[in-house]
């Protein structure tokens, strides 16, 4: 895959620093020099080469061959958006995102690899940017190559990758808008997470979108990204998610998994400089609760 940029007057003059501003780290640069190409005005160069305003810098990324230990799954995926750099998939509840001891053959990564193989892609390493729990449904962003992965991680670090969730929480009485700021730590005696003074600062913002007789639909924005953060925080204030057995949510409300859906994903695409804003409708098991 090839990318070309033109040096502007406000950008660094050395090639290495210039490339860094475009998402190419030192490690990636070394990899490109080994099996790809970096050209200035169509000529080879080294990292200390000085750039003049108007110079054209071209980077040819080496292909990312698939890991032979990652199986190819023929199961389908629901593609919400795709271009040369990004793939956004609407993940169903129950599908694990990455291979692990319990499932190595049919996770989202296996399915995306199969999708890329069938499309004839030469980059066969799906870089998962926004991971979801197995039983959480909704939008997952995947970078299709090294540079997209690097730029996506910069967006995450700068809090410029925006996500919203919808959850159905048990009980009534929450204010229309609120914020839960409690530290979260791994439960030393179990699988999940707990609220603990020894944990990491965690910040969840929510808006009540619908009030029912015994529960509420809330929209959620995460200002930190901790494991199970939404589930732990709402359980900690006495409003666990419906179907969330791990955090003692009610299991008799018509849903047998945590009622949590990644409904919106948005960011300014660093390649096209255009805004990407995507939404996913509630799956049937959640919408039927509201009906």
C-alpha positions in Angstrom: 0.0 0.0 0.0 1.3 3.4 -1.0 0.9 6.8 0.7 2.2 10.2 -0.6 2.4 13.5 1.3 3.7 16.9 0.3 5.9 18.8 2.7 4.3 21.9 4.0 6.1 24.9 5.5 4.9 24.2 9.0 6.0 20.6 9.1 9.3 19.2 10.3 12.3 19.3 7.9 13.9 15.9 8.8 12.3 12.9 7.1 12.0 10.9 10.3 10.2 13.7 12.2 8.0 14.4 9.1 6.9 10.8 8.9 6.2 10.7 12.6 3.7 13.5 12.2 1.9 11.3 9.7 1.7 8.3 12.0 4.8 6.4 11.1 6.7 5.5 14.3 10.4 4.7 14.6 9.6 1.0 14.7 7.4 1.2 11.6 10.0 3.2 9.8 12.6 0.5 10.4 10.2 -2.2 9.1 9.4 -0.1 6.0 13.1 0.3 5.3 13.6 -3.4 5.5 10.8 -4.6 3.3 9.1 -1.5 1.9 10.2 1.9 0.5 10.5 5.5 1.5 11.0 7.9 -1.3 11.5 11.7 -1.6 10.6 13.0 -5.0 10.8 9.3 -6.2 14.3 8.8 -4.9 15.5 6.7 -1.9 16.6 8.5 1.2 17.5 8.0 4.9 15.8 9.2 8.1 18.1 12.3 8.4 17.4 13.7 5.0 16.3 17.3 5.0 13.1 18.1 3.3 12.3 21.2 1.3 8.8 22.7 1.2 6.9 21.1 -1.6 8.9 17.8 -1.6 6.8 14.7 -2.1 7.3 11.9 0.4 6.1 8.5 -0.6 5.9 5.5 1.7 5.3 2.0 0.3 4.2 -0.2 3.2 5.1 -3.9 3.0 2.2 -6.4 3.0 1.1 -7.8 6.3 0.9 -11.5 5.7 -1.7 -13.3 7.9 -0.5 -15.1 11.0 -0.7 -18.9 10.1 -1.8 -19.6 13.7 -4.9 -17.5 13.2 -7.5 -19.6 11.4 -9.7 -18.4 8.6 -13.4 -18.5 9.4 -16.0 -18.7 6.6 -18.8 -17.3 8.9 -20.2 -13.9 7.7 -19.7 -10.5 9.2 -22.0 -7.5 9.0 -20.0 -4.7 7.4 -21.3 -1.2 8.2 -18.5 0.8 6.6 -15.3 0.0 4.6 -12.7 1.8 2.6 -9.0 1.1 1.9 -8.0 1.9 5.5 -11.0 1.0 7.8 -13.5 -1.7 8.4 -16.4 -1.2 10.7 -18.4 -4.3 11.7 -21.7 -4.7 13.6 -20.8 -7.5 16.0 -23.5 -9.7 17.3 -23.8 -10.6 21.0 -22.1 -13.9 21.8 -19.2 -13.5 19.4 -15.7 -13.2 21.0 -13.6 -10.5 19.4 -10.1 -12.1 19.5 -8.9 -15.7 19.6 -8.2 -17.2 23.0 -7.9 -20.6 24.7 -11.7 -21.1 24.6 -12.1 -20.2 21.0 -9.4 -20.0 18.3 -11.3 -20.7 15.2 -14.5 -18.5 15.0 -14.0 -15.1 16.6 -14.5 -11.8 15.0 -10.8 -11.7 14.1 -11.1 -15.1 12.4 -14.2 -13.9 10.5 -12.6 -10.7 9.4 -9.5 -12.5 8.2 -11.8 -14.8 6.1 -13.5 -11.7 4.7 -10.2 -10.2 3.7 -8.9 -13.4 2.1 -12.1 -13.7 0.1 -11.7 -10.1 -1.0 -8.2 -10.8 -2.3 -6.6 -8.4 0.2 -2.8 -8.5 0.7 -2.9 -7.1 4.3 -4.4 -10.0 6.3 -3.9 -8.8 9.9 -7.1 -7.2 11.4 -6.1 -4.6 13.9 -8.9 -4.3 16.4 -9.3 -0.7 17.6 -12.5 -0.8 19.7 -12.8 -4.1 21.4 -16.2 -5.3 22.9 -17.0 -7.9 25.5 -18.2 -11.2 24.1 -21.9 -10.5 25.0 -21.9 -6.8 24.1 -23.2 -6.1 20.6 -22.5 -3.2 18.3 -19.9 -1.3 16.3 -16.2 -2.4 16.2 -13.6 -0.4 14.4 -10.8 -2.4 12.6 -7.7 -0.9 11.0 -6.8 -2.7 7.8 -3.0 -2.0 7.8 -0.2 -0.8 10.1 -0.5 2.9 9.4 -4.2 3.0 10.0 -3.6 1.1 13.3 -1.0 3.7 14.3 -3.2 6.7 13.5 -6.2 5.1 15.3 -4.2 4.7 18.4 -3.2 8.4 18.2 -6.9 9.2 18.0 -7.6 7.1 21.1 -4.8 8.7 23.0 -6.1 12.2 22.1 -9.7 11.2 23.0 -10.8 12.0 19.4 -12.4 8.6 18.7 -16.0 9.0 19.9 -18.2 6.1 21.0 -21.7 5.9 22.5 -23.4 2.9 24.0 -27.1 2.1 24.9 -27.8 0.1 28.0 -30.9 -1.0 29.7 -30.4 -0.7 33.5 -32.6 -2.1 36.2 -34.5 0.1 38.6 -35.8 3.7 38.3 -35.0 7.1 39.7 -31.8 8.1 38.0 -31.5 11.8 37.1 -31.8 12.7 33.4 -28.0 13.2 33.3 -25.3 12.0 35.5 -21.7 11.0 35.9 -20.2 8.0 37.8 -16.6 8.5 38.8 -15.4 5.5 40.9 -12.0 3.7 40.7 -12.1 0.2 39.2 -9.7 -2.7 39.9 -9.6 -6.4 39.0 -11.4 -8.6 41.5 -8.7 -10.6 43.2 -11.2 -13.3 44.1 -13.1 -13.6 40.8 -13.4 -13.0 37.1 -14.8 -9.5 37.0 -13.9 -6.0 38.2 -14.7 -4.2 41.5 -14.9 -0.7 42.8 -11.8 -0.2 44.9 -9.8 2.7 46.3 -6.8 0.9 44.9 -8.2 0.9 41.4 -7.7 3.2 38.4 -9.8 6.4 38.0 -12.8 5.6 35.9 -15.4 8.1 34.5 -18.7 7.2 33.0 -21.3 9.8 31.7 -24.9 8.9 31.0 -28.2 10.3 29.9 -31.6 8.6 30.5 -33.3 8.2 27.2 -36.4 6.2 28.1 -38.1 5.4 31.4 -40.0 2.1 31.8 -41.9 0.7 34.8 -38.9 -1.2 36.2 -35.9 -0.2 34.2 -34.4 2.6 32.1 -32.7 3.0 28.7 -29.5 5.0 29.1 -27.0 6.4 26.6 -23.5 6.2 27.8 -20.2 7.9 27.0 -16.9 6.6 28.4 -14.3 9.1 29.4 -11.9 6.3 30.5 -11.6 2.8 29.1 -11.6 0.2 31.8 -12.6 -3.4 31.5 -16.4 -3.8 32.1 -16.6 -0.1 33.0 -20.2 0.5 32.2 -21.3 -2.8 33.8 -19.3 -2.2 37.0 -20.3 1.4 37.4 -24.0 1.0 37.0 -24.0 -2.0 39.3 -22.1 0.1 41.9 -25.0 2.6 42.1 -27.7 -0.1 42.4 -28.7 -0.2 38.7 -27.0 -3.3 37.2 -27.7 -4.0 33.5 -30.5 -6.4 32.7 -29.1 -9.8 31.9 -25.7 -9.1 33.4 -25.3 -12.2 35.6 -21.7 -11.4 36.5 -22.7 -8.1 38.1 -26.0 -9.4 39.6 -28.3 -7.9 37.0 -31.9 -9.3 36.8 -32.1 -12.4 34.7 -35.9 -12.6 34.3 -36.5 -9.6 32.1 -36.4 -11.2 28.7 -32.7 -11.0 27.9 -30.0 -13.5 28.9 -26.9 -11.3 28.2 -25.9 -7.9 29.4 -28.2 -5.4 27.7 -25.4 -3.3 26.2 -24.9 -2.1 22.6 -22.2 0.0 21.0 -24.6 2.2 19.1 -22.4 5.0 17.7 -18.8 5.4 16.4 -17.4 8.7 15.1 -14.0 10.2 14.2 -12.3 12.5 11.8 -10.5 10.3 9.3 -6.8 11.2 9.2 -6.5 10.0 5.7 -9.4 11.8 4.0 -9.8 14.6 6.6 -13.5 13.9 6.5 -15.8 12.9 9.4 -17.0 9.4 9.7 -20.1 9.0 11.8 -21.8 5.6 12.0 -24.8 4.2 14.0 -26.1 0.7 14.6 -29.8 0.0 15.5 -30.6 -1.8 18.7 -30.6 -5.6 18.3 -34.0 -7.4 18.7 -33.3 -8.7 22.2 -32.8 -5.2 23.5 -35.5 -3.4 21.4 -38.1 -6.0 22.5 -37.5 -5.0 26.2 -38.3 -1.4 25.3 -41.4 -2.4 23.3 
